[in-house]
Amino acid sequence: MKMISLLLVLVSCTYCQKVDFREEATDCLQAKITAFEQGDYACDKGATVYRYKFQGQFVYVFNPGPCGADMISPVYDANCVEICGLGGFAGNMMCNGTNFSTATDETLIWEDK
């Protein structure tokens, strides 16, 4: 039974959507993603930007990757307003008074392979 559960988790992770952020994102998000990609905050490999549906709107999580255990993943709305920061040393998962685990519709927007 544990093996079946593990297999279901692995399969669901591999079917995450990926969209071209140039078609999806607003101009400010496109600029923010480009700056994130070219800046010093994102790790050389493993940095990602995911879109989620959270509190009735699309939000974008900029995960810097695995090069720093205490790095925070800022969360922006479509207008590039930072609404919270996830992770960090304390492992924060609260965003605007709600646990971010309630976010849905995870979509990969950009990744640094």
Secondary structure, DSSP 8 states (H G I E B T S, - for coil): -HHHHHHHHHHHHHT-EE--HHHHS-HHHHHHHHHHHHSSSS-SS--EEEEEEETTEEEEEEE--TT-TT-EEEEEETT--EEEEEETTTTB-EETTEEGGG-EEEEEEEE--
